[in-house]
Each structure stands twice: as C-alpha cells, then as structure tokens.
Amino acid sequence: MKILIVIICILIALIFLGWLGFQVKPKSFEPYPENTPELKTVQLPAGLPAPVERFYKTVYGEDIPVVDTVVIKGRAAISPFGIKMPARFIFVHNAGRDYRHYIEATWFGIPIMKVNESYVNGNSHFEIPIIGTFDNDPSTSQAANLAVWAEAAWFPSIWVTDPRVRWEPIDDHTALLFIPYKDQEENFVMRFNPDTGLLDSMEAMRFRDSGDQAKKILWITRSMDGKNIDGTKLSAVGSATWLDQGIPWAVFTLEEVKYNVNVSEYIRQQGK
C-alpha cells in the first residue's frame, strides 16, 4: 500500500513538473541586425471593393508602402499534438513569393522541438519531429503558398501592390482575395470588422496533411486584440485554426517586424 502511495505521489509530481515546464516562456530571439529603411509609397488604387478600400485608408491612408521583404520575430503558444506549448519563432518573407519559418517549442525555456519550414522559388520543405520531413509534396506546397499570403496580414500593402493579386466584392464587410499559385489562382474570404474597418479574419481551403490522400480543410486565421505592431493599426497577435478542431492550434505574438531588409541568405538558412 505504501509503495502504491509513493508511486502515485511520484506520478503526480511528474505531471506537475511537466505542466510547470510549459508555463515558462522562452527568451526572445536576438533582434535582426538591420533596421527598416524609409519605405517608398504608391497611391492607393481605385476600384477596390468598399470594405477593402476602407481597410487600406484606415491602416495607411492614401499612400501605400511598398514592402519587398519582411523579418518577423516573436513568441507563440502552439499545440501541434494537442498539448499547448510555449514557443518562439522567426518568419522571413520575400513578400508574395517566398518564406521560411523557424519555430522552437520549449519546456522550462529549453528547446524540445524545432520546426524548419520553407517555400522558396516554388520549392517547399517541411521538417518537424515525429511527423517527418517532406520536400515538394504537392499538398504541402499548396499549404505553403497560402501561408505566404495569409501572413501578409502583417504587411497587407502587398495585396494591392502586387499586380498578380485581385479583389472581388461580396458585401459591405466581406471580399474575396485572389492570389496566384503556379498557373492558377486560389482565394481567401476576407472578413472586415464593421466598426473599425480592420481585418478580422481570413478563410481558405488548405491541405493540412501531406500525401495523395490529403483533403482540404477550412483554415481560418484571425487578427486578435491585445497589441499592435509598433507605429501601426495592424494587430501584432494572430491565430490559426482548422475548422474541424474548433480552437486555435497556434497563437503568434509579434515582438519585432523589420521591412525591406536584406534576406537573400537569411531566407535560405535553417534555424535562427
């Protein structure tokens, strides 16, 4: 009996220790060494759907910055296997074309899972422990291309400065965003807040799994309240949710955003 009690106490202690480790936030990554230069601007194009025009005038006014590259760093809460874990991340973009992700999930601030993911020159790479490594899997590539454009919610000028992008109206607070993918188009349903005019959410049909049998699932990204990107009205907190799961599998909080810096080598490397 005493042995059983000891075993139960040890198990409880281990469970508590495991839980406690996931309450410790990781340290932030070191700042990117370059600073954002003065950004060139272009005139807001005419003929946009009403909620889209309102969004851009709210965020930028009539002068839209031209963003070519972006480096984003921050911390997150992710649940890749149903267990909520603290994490820190680096996202690097050639706006509207390429990106790479590096994510570290941590326990007591120590990295226990590292994710390297990229989509560069149309080639996709996905590497995560347990799940595996995939290169140029068609389902993964489709998902990666959607990420290129969804993460532009943190630099949305690309949605009107890139000539390959087009908009179609739906109603007073909703529009369709059409983006390129190989020789085709895909689209997001863009929902804008009726009170603020800012972007509330984006919805698209996206592959979650790799392989020929993978099926598209509605993928929803949201701009959340909490904090804004410094000097802007853009939310610095965003979540990603699969419809069949019902709750976000990831919530990202931006701590640093640098625009139009040199990422020619940085976007091709792995890790931090």
N, C-alpha and C positions, 0 to 999 in steps of 0.2 A: 504493500500500500504506500509506504513511504517512498519507494522507488518511483511509483506511478506519479505521485505528487511532484517529485523532483523533475521528472520528465515533462510534466505539464507546465511547471514553472519555467523550465528552460525553453520550451516551445513558445510560451507567451513572451518571454524576454527576447527571443529571436525575432518574433513577429513585430514587437515594439521597436526593436533596433532597426529592422528593415524599414518600417514606416518612418521612423525618425530620420533615417538617411535620406529619404525622399522629400523631406521638408526643408533641407538645406539647399539654398540656391547657389548655383555655380558663380564663380567670378566672371565678370565681363571680359570679353576679348580685348586685347590691346587696340587702341584706335588705329584706323588706317592712316598711314603717314602723309597722305596728300589731303589738301583741302579743296572744297568746291570752288572752282573759278567763277567769275561773273558769267552768268548764263545769257546766251543770246535768246531773243524772243521773236515770235511771229504773231501776226494778227489772228485773233480767233476767227475761224472760218464761218461763213454764213451758211444757212440752210440746215443746221443741226436740229434734231428733234427738241421740242421745248424743254423737257426736263434735263437734257444733256447741255443745252446752252445755259440754262440756269446754273447747273453744276459748275461749269467752267468759269462763269462770271463770278460765282461765289468764291471759288478757290483761287482764281488767278486774275480776274478782271478781263480786260480785252487783250492783254499781252500774254501769250502762252510761251513758257520757257521751252527751249529745245534741249531735250535730255538724250544723250547718246549712251552713257554708261552710268552704272549705279553700284555702290558698295553699301550693303546694309548689314549691321551687326546688332545683336540683341540677345534677349533671353526668352525662354518659352516654357510651356508645360505641354508635354506630348504624351500620348497614350497609344503607342504602336501595337502593343499586345494586351490592351485592356488595363494596364497598370499606369497610373498617372506618374510621370517622372519629370523632374526639373531638367532643363537643358539650356544650352547656349548655341547660337547659330551665326553663320555667315552666309549671306546671299550675295552673289555677284552677277551683274547683268550687262550684256550688250543689249540695250533696250530694244525690245521687239524681235530679237533674234536668238540670242544665246543666254544661258545662265548656268551657274553651278551652285549647289547647296553643300554646306558642311554643317552637320548638327552633332553635338555631343550631349547625350543623356548622361546624367551624373547621379551619384549616390554619395552623400556627405561631401559634395563638391568634386568628387573624383570621377573622371570619365569611365563609364562602364559600357557604353555603346556608341559607336561612331558611324555616322551615315555620310557617304560621299555620293553625290548625285549630280549629273550634269547633262546638258543638252547644248552641244557646241557644233556649229556647222552642220546641223541636221543629224548629228550622231548622239544617241542617248546612252548614258551609263548610269546604272543604279546598283549600289553596293551597300547592303545592310546585313548585320549579323543575323543568323537564323534563317532569314528569308532567302538570302543568296545574292549573287551578282548577275546582272543582265546587261548585255550590250546590244543596242539597236533592236530590241524586241519591239514589234510594231505597237503593241498596247502601251508599253512604257513610253515610247516616243510620242504617241498621241497625248498621253497624260502630261508629259514634259512640256510639250508645246502650249498646252492650256496654262501651265504654271508660268510660262514666260509672260503671258498676257494678264493673268489674274494678279500676279504680284505687281503689275504696273498700277494697281490701286494706290501704291505709294509713290508713283511718278506718272500720274494719269495723262500728262500732256502728250505722251506717245500715242494715245488713242485718237488724237486729231492731227498730229504732225507726221505720222506715218501714212503715206498715200495708199498703202495696201489695206488700211482699215476703213470700214464704213459703218454707218449707223442707220437704223430704221426705227421709226416711231411705233409705239404700241398704245400708250395712253399718257395722261398728264404726269405720271410719276414712274413710267417704265419705258425702256427702249431695248432694242436688240443691238448688240455689238458684234460685228462680223470681223473675224481675224483670219489671217492666212495660215494654212497648213499644207505644205507641199504644193500640189497643184489644185488644191481645193480650198474651201472655207469652212470654218466652224463658227459657232456663235455662243455668246453669253446672253442671258436675260439679266439686264441691269436694272436694279430697283433703287430709286432715289427717295430720300426722306421728304415727305410732303411739307414739313415745317421748315427744315434747314436747307433743303435743296442738295444736301451732300449724299454721297453714295452710301446706301445701306448694305446692299448685298449683290453678289454675282452668282449666277447659276449656270452650270453647263453639264452635259453628259460626258463623263470621263471614265476611262478604264482605271480600276484600282489594282487589278491583278495582271500578271504577265501571262503570255501563252495564247494559243489559238482559241481556247475555250473561254477566255475572259469576256465579261459582259460590262457594258457601260452602266454606270450608276450616277444618279444625280449628285453632283458635287457642289457644295454651297460655301462660298467664302463671305465673311461678314466684316464690316468695319465696326469696331466696338468702341464704346465710350471708355474714358479713362485718361488718356493723354493724347496730345497731338504731336506730329513731327515738328521740331523746333521751327518757328517762324512761318508756319503754315496752318491751314484749317483741316489738313488731312490727318485722319486718325493714325496713331502710332501703334494701335492694338488691332490685330486681325485674327480671325479664327477660320478653321477649315472643318467642314462637317460632311460626312457621307449620309445621304438621306436614310438609308436602311439602319444606320447606327443611332441617329437621332440627336446625338450630342457631339460637340467638337472633339475631334481626335487631337487637335493642336490649337494652342493659342499663342501667338507670337507677339512680343512687345519689343518694338524697335528702340534702340538706345543710341544708334549712330546711323546717319544717312549721308553719304557723300555722292555728289553728282558730277559727271563729266571728268572723272579722274582716269588715269591710265590703268586699265585692267587687262592689257594684252597678254601678260603672263599669268596674272593672278587668277583669271577665269579658267585657266587650263590646269592649274595645280590641284592637288588634293590636300585636305586638312586645312589648318589655319594659316 
